[in-house]
Amino acid sequence: FIGVTKLMNENLTSFTTNEIEKISKTLYKSSENILDLLTNLLEWSKMQQNLVEFHPVETSITFLARNTIDLLKEPLSLKDLSVINKLPTDLNVLCDANMISTVFRNLLSNAIKFSQNSKSIEIGMLQTNQFNHKYAFYVKDEGIGMPEHIRKNIFKYDINTSRKGTSGEPSTGLGLILCKDFIKFHNGEIWIESQENEGTTFYFSLNN
């Protein structure tokens, strides 16, 4: 981000309109990545200091998902990605709205990051009689998937599984670890199904 702004500061008058447009898109993507990283770092640091407060209330899960989709409409647009929302329209669950919004944001951001252009992402709810969970949800993409060594270690603190997205987006893996911690507050679980070049599906449950 600093490098691109320095380049603009020193050479702006010599850039063509098309070059300025490309640089502005790069700056936007960079600022989105910075915001995402700082938000996750702040939440994670609060977790480490036991400063996170858990306030579950009856909340519309569909409302939280829709807000997250709206929040990420620009990165979705940049890759021409569509989101298919299959969540029930009238489902209220007992949850901490801020935590579950963060879970949706990180899972959807992850799906965007590892999707090729012009694909789709699906958000929905599982038939919970398949599992011993009160509620179970998923975020499914058609992206590049994961090799086995990443899939097995994706939620571990001490193993680096970060890699760049399909457009070179940076990744720290911190967001997924944060998701796991937040789901624990809800007596739930988070798990994954993925195959290389066949996409990834993240599942999480809420058992409050």
LUMTI-954772 format. One record per residue (C-alpha): residue number from 0; x, y, z. Coordinates in Angstrom, 1 decimal. Example, Ala and Ser with C-alpha at 12.3 -4.5 7.8 and 13.67 -1.06 7.14 Angstrom:
residues 2
    i       x       y       z
    0    12.3    -4.5     7.8
    1    13.7    -1.1     7.1
***
This chain:
residues 208
    i       x       y       z
    0     0.0     0.0     0.0
    1     2.8     2.4     0.9
    2     4.7     1.5    -2.2
    3     1.8     2.2    -4.6
    4     1.0     5.5    -2.9
    5     4.6     6.5    -3.1
    6     4.6     5.7    -6.8
    7     1.5     7.9    -7.3
    8     3.0    10.7    -5.3
    9     6.2    10.8    -7.4
   10     4.7    10.1   -10.8
   11     1.0    11.1   -10.8
   12     1.3    13.7   -13.5
   13     2.9    11.3   -16.0
   14     0.2     8.5   -15.6
   15    -2.5     7.9   -18.2
   16    -6.1     7.7   -17.1
   17    -6.0     3.9   -17.6
   18    -2.9     3.6   -15.4
   19    -4.5     5.7   -12.7
   20    -7.6     3.4   -12.8
   21    -5.5     0.3   -12.4
   22    -3.6     1.8    -9.5
   23    -6.8     2.9    -7.8
   24    -8.1    -0.7    -8.0
   25    -4.8    -1.9    -6.5
   26    -5.1     0.6    -3.7
   27    -8.7    -0.4    -3.0
   28    -7.8    -4.1    -2.8
   29    -4.8    -3.3    -0.6
   30    -6.8    -1.2     1.8
   31    -9.5    -4.0     2.0
   32    -6.8    -6.4     2.9
   33    -5.3    -4.1     5.5
   34    -8.7    -3.5     7.1
   35    -9.4    -7.3     7.2
   36    -6.1    -8.0     8.8
   37    -6.3    -5.3    11.4
   38    -9.9    -6.3    12.3
   39    -8.8    -9.9    12.8
   40    -5.7    -8.9    14.8
   41    -7.8    -6.8    17.1
   42   -10.3    -9.5    17.8
   43    -7.6   -12.1    18.2
   44    -5.6   -10.0    20.6
   45    -8.8    -9.5    22.7
   46    -9.3   -13.2    22.7
   47    -5.7   -13.8    24.0
   48    -6.3   -11.3    26.8
   49    -9.7   -12.8    27.7
   50   -11.3    -9.4    26.9
   51   -14.0   -10.8    24.6
   52   -17.5   -10.6    26.0
   53   -20.1   -13.1    24.9
   54   -23.7   -11.7    24.5
   55   -26.0   -14.2    22.9
   56   -29.4   -12.9    21.9
   57   -32.1   -14.1    19.4
   58   -30.8   -12.9    16.1
   59   -31.8   -13.4    12.4
   60   -29.1   -15.5    10.9
   61   -30.2   -14.4     7.4
   62   -29.9   -10.8     8.3
   63   -26.3   -11.3     9.5
   64   -25.5   -13.1     6.2
   65   -27.1   -10.4     4.1
   66   -25.2    -7.7     5.9
   67   -21.9    -9.6     5.3
   68   -22.7   -10.0     1.6
   69   -23.4    -6.2     1.3
   70   -20.2    -5.4     3.2
   71   -18.2    -7.5     0.7
   72   -20.0    -6.4    -2.5
   73   -16.9    -4.6    -3.9
   74   -14.5    -7.6    -3.7
   75   -17.3    -9.8    -5.1
   76   -17.8    -7.4    -7.9
   77   -14.1    -7.2    -8.7
   78   -14.1   -10.9    -9.4
   79   -17.6   -11.0   -10.9
   80   -18.7   -13.5    -8.2
   81   -22.3   -14.2    -7.4
   82   -23.6   -15.3    -3.9
   83   -26.5   -17.7    -3.7
   84   -28.2   -17.3    -0.3
   85   -30.2   -20.4     0.6
   86   -30.6   -19.5     4.3
   87   -34.2   -19.6     5.6
   88   -35.8   -16.2     5.6
   89   -37.4   -16.5     9.1
   90   -34.7   -18.3    11.2
   91   -33.7   -16.7    14.5
   92   -31.0   -18.3    16.5
   93   -29.4   -17.6    19.9
   94   -26.0   -16.2    19.2
   95   -23.6   -13.4    19.7
   96   -24.3   -11.3    16.6
   97   -20.9    -9.7    16.4
   98   -19.1   -13.0    16.6
   99   -21.2   -14.7    14.0
  100   -21.0   -11.7    11.7
  101   -17.2   -12.1    12.0
  102   -17.5   -15.8    11.2
  103   -19.6   -15.1     8.0
  104   -17.2   -12.3     7.0
  105   -14.1   -14.4     7.3
  106   -15.6   -17.5     5.6
  107   -17.1   -15.4     2.7
  108   -13.8   -13.4     2.4
  109   -11.9   -16.7     2.2
  110   -14.3   -18.0    -0.5
  111   -13.8   -14.8    -2.5
  112   -10.0   -14.9    -2.1
  113    -9.7   -18.5    -3.5
  114   -12.3   -18.3    -6.2
  115   -11.6   -17.7    -9.9
  116   -13.5   -15.0   -11.7
  117   -17.2   -15.4   -12.6
  118   -17.9   -18.3   -10.2
  119   -20.5   -18.5    -7.5
  120   -20.5   -18.9    -3.7
  121   -23.4   -20.5    -1.8
  122   -24.5   -19.9     1.8
  123   -27.0   -22.2     3.4
  124   -28.2   -24.3     6.2
  125   -27.7   -28.1     6.6
  126   -30.5   -30.5     7.5
  127   -29.4   -30.8    11.1
  128   -30.8   -34.3    11.6
  129   -27.7   -35.4     9.8
  130   -25.5   -34.3    12.8
  131   -25.8   -33.8    16.5
  132   -26.0   -30.1    16.2
  133   -28.9   -27.7    16.9
  134   -28.0   -25.6    13.8
  135   -25.4   -26.1    11.1
  136   -24.5   -23.7     8.3
  137   -22.1   -23.7     5.3
  138   -20.3   -21.4     2.9
  139   -19.4   -23.2    -0.3
  140   -17.2   -22.0    -3.2
  141   -16.1   -23.3    -6.6
  142   -12.5   -22.2    -6.0
  143    -9.1   -23.8    -6.2
  144    -9.7   -26.1    -3.1
  145    -7.0   -27.2    -0.7
  146    -4.3   -29.9    -0.7
  147    -4.5   -32.4     2.2
  148    -1.7   -30.8     4.3
  149    -3.5   -27.5     4.3
  150    -6.9   -29.0     5.0
  151    -5.6   -30.9     8.0
  152    -3.8   -28.0     9.6
  153    -6.1   -25.0     8.6
  154    -7.3   -24.4    12.2
  155    -3.9   -24.8    14.0
  156    -2.0   -21.9    15.5
  157     1.5   -23.4    15.2
  158     1.4   -24.4    11.5
  159     1.6   -21.9     8.7
  160    -1.1   -22.7     6.1
  161    -1.3   -19.2     4.5
  162    -1.1   -18.8     0.7
  163    -2.1   -16.2    -1.8
  164    -5.5   -16.0    -3.4
  165    -6.3   -16.4    -7.1
  166    -5.6   -12.7    -7.7
  167    -2.6   -12.6    -5.4
  168    -4.5   -11.6    -2.3
  169    -2.4   -12.1     0.9
  170    -3.6   -14.5     3.6
  171    -2.5   -15.0     7.2
  172    -4.9   -17.8     8.2
  173    -5.8   -15.8    11.3
  174    -9.4   -15.3    10.3
  175   -10.2   -19.0    10.3
  176    -8.5   -19.5    13.7
  177   -10.7   -16.6    15.0
  178   -13.8   -18.3    13.5
  179   -12.9   -21.5    15.4
  180   -12.6   -19.6    18.7
  181   -15.9   -17.8    18.2
  182   -17.7   -20.9    17.4
  183   -16.5   -22.5    20.6
  184   -18.3   -19.8    22.5
  185   -21.5   -21.2    21.0
  186   -20.7   -24.8    21.9
  187   -20.4   -25.5    18.2
  188   -17.9   -26.9    15.8
  189   -16.3   -25.8    12.5
  190   -15.1   -28.2     9.9
  191   -14.2   -28.3     6.2
  192   -14.5   -30.4     3.1
  193   -12.2   -29.6     0.2
  194   -10.5   -31.1    -2.8
  195    -7.9   -29.4    -5.0
  196    -9.4   -27.7    -8.0
  197   -12.9   -28.7    -6.9
  198   -13.8   -26.0    -4.3
  199   -14.1   -25.8    -0.6
  200   -17.0   -25.9     1.9
  201   -16.8   -24.6     5.4
  202   -19.4   -25.8     7.9
  203   -20.1   -24.4    11.4
  204   -22.6   -25.3    14.0
  205   -24.3   -23.4    16.8
  206   -25.6   -25.4    19.8
  207   -26.7   -22.8    22.3
***
